[in-house]
Amino acid sequence: MKLTRTRQAGAVIRLVPMIDVLMILLVFFMVTSTWLNLRMIPLAAPANAPAAASAGSAANASTLLIRLDPSGQALLRGQPIGPAALAELLLSRRDADPALSVVLLPSGEASNQDLVSLLEITTQAGIERLRIVRMGEAP
């Protein structure tokens, strides 16, 4: 009686080198990705900036930050502003700069209805570049 071993059909794929490559790729993509930094949003126009930016240039577009406090009040540069005054301000700023960008920063305690009302004011003013930024809780 002669016993022979059968050969395996294919090569063995080892998982350890694959996991190493995946970890290297994960670190690479984490390092090269961009992160949102609110400190880079201009809160006020520089003194030497022209009054109106060109409509086609996104780099020259100004950004307006509107905060929504827990009571539902809109804040512009730390000062409360009413819905009518906000709508008028947005219309005038949009006429001066058609590429105006608006960033809404709602408080975590603000109601959804207050946020929707603020969104309605901005869209009725004709703002097309609109972002809502939700800040995470501090550790």
C-alpha positions as YAML, in Angstrom:
chain: A
units: angstrom
residues:
- id: 1
  name: MET
  ca: [0.00, 0.00, 0.00]
- id: 2
  name: LYS
  ca: [1.43, 3.30, -1.09]
- id: 3
  name: LEU
  ca: [0.19, 6.54, 0.51]
- id: 4
  name: THR
  ca: [0.75, 9.81, -1.30]
- id: 5
  name: ARG
  ca: [-0.08, 13.29, -0.24]
- id: 6
  name: THR
  ca: [-2.32, 15.34, -2.46]
- id: 7
  name: ARG
  ca: [-1.09, 18.74, -3.47]
- id: 8
  name: GLN
  ca: [-3.10, 21.80, -2.72]
- id: 9
  name: ALA
  ca: [-4.76, 23.35, -5.75]
- id: 10
  name: GLY
  ca: [-3.72, 27.00, -5.28]
- id: 11
  name: ALA
  ca: [-1.42, 29.29, -3.39]
- id: 12
  name: VAL
  ca: [-2.21, 30.14, 0.19]
- id: 13
  name: ILE
  ca: [-3.26, 33.72, 0.74]
- id: 14
  name: ARG
  ca: [-2.02, 35.06, 4.03]
- id: 15
  name: LEU
  ca: [-4.02, 37.76, 5.79]
- id: 16
  name: VAL
  ca: [-1.29, 39.45, 7.83]
- id: 17
  name: PRO
  ca: [0.37, 41.28, 4.89]
- id: 18
  name: MET
  ca: [-3.04, 42.36, 3.60]
- id: 19
  name: ILE
  ca: [-3.96, 43.81, 6.99]
- id: 20
  name: ASP
  ca: [-0.63, 45.65, 7.09]
- id: 21
  name: VAL
  ca: [-1.27, 47.20, 3.67]
- id: 22
  name: LEU
  ca: [-4.80, 48.21, 4.69]
- id: 23
  name: MET
  ca: [-3.50, 49.90, 7.85]
- id: 24
  name: ILE
  ca: [-0.91, 51.84, 5.84]
- id: 25
  name: LEU
  ca: [-3.61, 52.95, 3.39]
- id: 26
  name: LEU
  ca: [-5.89, 53.98, 6.26]
- id: 27
  name: VAL
  ca: [-3.18, 56.14, 7.82]
- id: 28
  name: PHE
  ca: [-2.33, 57.64, 4.42]
- id: 29
  name: PHE
  ca: [-5.93, 58.65, 3.70]
- id: 30
  name: MET
  ca: [-6.44, 60.03, 7.19]
- id: 31
  name: VAL
  ca: [-3.33, 62.21, 6.90]
- id: 32
  name: THR
  ca: [-4.14, 63.49, 3.42]
- id: 33
  name: SER
  ca: [-7.83, 64.24, 4.02]
- id: 34
  name: THR
  ca: [-9.07, 67.74, 4.80]
- id: 35
  name: TRP
  ca: [-10.82, 68.70, 8.00]
- id: 36
  name: LEU
  ca: [-13.33, 71.50, 8.55]
- id: 37
  name: ASN
  ca: [-11.79, 74.33, 10.53]
- id: 38
  name: LEU
  ca: [-14.24, 77.07, 11.48]
- id: 39
  name: ARG
  ca: [-11.41, 79.45, 12.33]
- id: 40
  name: MET
  ca: [-10.69, 79.80, 8.63]
- id: 41
  name: ILE
  ca: [-14.16, 81.25, 7.85]
- id: 42
  name: PRO
  ca: [-13.79, 85.02, 7.55]
- id: 43
  name: LEU
  ca: [-16.15, 86.62, 10.06]
- id: 44
  name: ALA
  ca: [-15.49, 90.14, 8.81]
- id: 45
  name: ALA
  ca: [-14.23, 91.46, 5.49]
- id: 46
  name: PRO
  ca: [-10.69, 92.84, 5.56]
- id: 47
  name: ALA
  ca: [-10.40, 96.62, 5.53]
- id: 48
  name: ASN
  ca: [-8.62, 96.68, 2.17]
- id: 49
  name: ALA
  ca: [-11.04, 94.28, 0.41]
- id: 50
  name: PRO
  ca: [-13.14, 95.62, -2.47]
- id: 51
  name: ALA
  ca: [-16.82, 96.23, -1.75]
- id: 52
  name: ALA
  ca: [-18.16, 93.73, -4.28]
- id: 53
  name: ALA
  ca: [-16.57, 90.51, -5.46]
- id: 54
  name: SER
  ca: [-16.97, 89.22, -8.97]
- id: 55
  name: ALA
  ca: [-19.95, 86.91, -9.45]
- id: 56
  name: GLY
  ca: [-17.99, 84.14, -11.14]
- id: 57
  name: SER
  ca: [-15.15, 83.93, -8.66]
- id: 58
  name: ALA
  ca: [-15.76, 81.65, -5.69]
- id: 59
  name: ALA
  ca: [-12.38, 82.57, -4.19]
- id: 60
  name: ASN
  ca: [-13.48, 86.20, -3.78]
- id: 61
  name: ALA
  ca: [-16.87, 85.32, -2.36]
- id: 62
  name: SER
  ca: [-17.60, 86.55, 1.14]
- id: 63
  name: THR
  ca: [-18.98, 84.35, 3.88]
- id: 64
  name: LEU
  ca: [-21.56, 85.33, 6.47]
- id: 65
  name: LEU
  ca: [-21.82, 83.33, 9.71]
- id: 66
  name: ILE
  ca: [-25.22, 83.26, 11.42]
- id: 67
  name: ARG
  ca: [-25.56, 81.52, 14.76]
- id: 68
  name: LEU
  ca: [-28.81, 80.18, 16.18]
- id: 69
  name: ASP
  ca: [-28.89, 80.25, 19.97]
- id: 70
  name: PRO
  ca: [-30.88, 77.82, 22.17]
- id: 71
  name: SER
  ca: [-33.83, 80.21, 22.41]
- id: 72
  name: GLY
  ca: [-34.17, 80.34, 18.61]
- id: 73
  name: GLN
  ca: [-32.73, 83.84, 18.20]
- id: 74
  name: ALA
  ca: [-30.44, 84.48, 15.20]
- id: 75
  name: LEU
  ca: [-27.11, 86.07, 16.09]
- id: 76
  name: LEU
  ca: [-24.94, 87.99, 13.65]
- id: 77
  name: ARG
  ca: [-21.48, 88.95, 14.96]
- id: 78
  name: GLY
  ca: [-22.74, 88.20, 18.48]
- id: 79
  name: GLN
  ca: [-25.70, 90.60, 18.24]
- id: 80
  name: PRO
  ca: [-29.32, 89.39, 18.02]
- id: 81
  name: ILE
  ca: [-31.05, 90.20, 14.75]
- id: 82
  name: GLY
  ca: [-34.75, 89.87, 13.95]
- id: 83
  name: PRO
  ca: [-36.14, 87.99, 10.95]
- id: 84
  name: ALA
  ca: [-37.09, 91.14, 8.98]
- id: 85
  name: ALA
  ca: [-33.73, 92.81, 9.57]
- id: 86
  name: LEU
  ca: [-31.91, 89.58, 8.68]
- id: 87
  name: ALA
  ca: [-33.85, 89.22, 5.43]
- id: 88
  name: GLU
  ca: [-33.09, 92.83, 4.51]
- id: 89
  name: LEU
  ca: [-29.39, 92.39, 5.32]
- id: 90
  name: LEU
  ca: [-29.16, 89.18, 3.29]
- id: 91
  name: LEU
  ca: [-30.84, 90.84, 0.30]
- id: 92
  name: SER
  ca: [-28.48, 93.80, 0.39]
- id: 93
  name: ARG
  ca: [-25.38, 91.60, 0.83]
- id: 94
  name: ARG
  ca: [-26.51, 89.28, -1.97]
- id: 95
  name: ASP
  ca: [-27.05, 92.25, -4.30]
- id: 96
  name: ALA
  ca: [-23.53, 93.49, -3.49]
- id: 97
  name: ASP
  ca: [-22.00, 90.01, -3.84]
- id: 98
  name: PRO
  ca: [-24.00, 87.40, -5.82]
- id: 99
  name: ALA
  ca: [-21.55, 84.69, -4.71]
- id: 100
  name: LEU
  ca: [-22.33, 85.32, -1.04]
- id: 101
  name: SER
  ca: [-21.97, 82.20, 1.08]
- id: 102
  name: VAL
  ca: [-23.94, 81.77, 4.33]
- id: 103
  name: VAL
  ca: [-22.94, 79.38, 7.11]
- id: 104
  name: LEU
  ca: [-25.60, 78.55, 9.72]
- id: 105
  name: LEU
  ca: [-24.33, 77.38, 13.09]
- id: 106
  name: PRO
  ca: [-27.31, 76.13, 15.15]
- id: 107
  name: SER
  ca: [-27.08, 75.39, 18.83]
- id: 108
  name: GLY
  ca: [-27.76, 71.82, 19.87]
- id: 109
  name: GLU
  ca: [-30.65, 73.01, 22.03]
- id: 110
  name: ALA
  ca: [-32.34, 75.07, 19.29]
- id: 111
  name: SER
  ca: [-35.57, 73.61, 17.98]
- id: 112
  name: ASN
  ca: [-35.85, 72.23, 14.47]
- id: 113
  name: GLN
  ca: [-38.61, 74.72, 13.71]
- id: 114
  name: ASP
  ca: [-36.29, 77.65, 14.49]
- id: 115
  name: LEU
  ca: [-33.68, 76.22, 12.15]
- id: 116
  name: VAL
  ca: [-36.26, 75.69, 9.39]
- id: 117
  name: SER
  ca: [-37.46, 79.28, 9.84]
- id: 118
  name: LEU
  ca: [-33.89, 80.54, 9.51]
- id: 119
  name: LEU
  ca: [-33.40, 78.40, 6.40]
- id: 120
  name: GLU
  ca: [-36.58, 79.83, 4.93]
- id: 121
  name: ILE
  ca: [-35.39, 83.40, 5.49]
- id: 122
  name: THR
  ca: [-32.07, 82.72, 3.78]
- id: 123
  name: THR
  ca: [-33.55, 80.90, 0.79]
- id: 124
  name: GLN
  ca: [-36.22, 83.57, 0.28]
- id: 125
  name: ALA
  ca: [-33.41, 86.14, 0.18]
- id: 126
  name: GLY
  ca: [-31.98, 84.23, -2.79]
- id: 127
  name: ILE
  ca: [-28.95, 82.75, -1.09]
- id: 128
  name: GLU
  ca: [-27.76, 79.75, -3.09]
- id: 129
  name: ARG
  ca: [-24.56, 78.92, -1.21]
- id: 130
  name: LEU
  ca: [-25.79, 77.77, 2.17]
- id: 131
  name: ARG
  ca: [-24.22, 75.41, 4.71]
- id: 132
  name: ILE
  ca: [-25.37, 74.14, 8.07]
- id: 133
  name: VAL
  ca: [-22.54, 73.28, 10.45]
- id: 134
  name: ARG
  ca: [-23.27, 71.28, 13.58]
- id: 135
  name: MET
  ca: [-20.56, 71.47, 16.21]
- id: 136
  name: GLY
  ca: [-19.83, 68.37, 18.26]
- id: 137
  name: GLU
  ca: [-19.79, 68.33, 22.02]
- id: 138
  name: ALA
  ca: [-16.52, 69.28, 23.68]
- id: 139
  name: PRO
  ca: [-14.74, 66.35, 25.38]
...
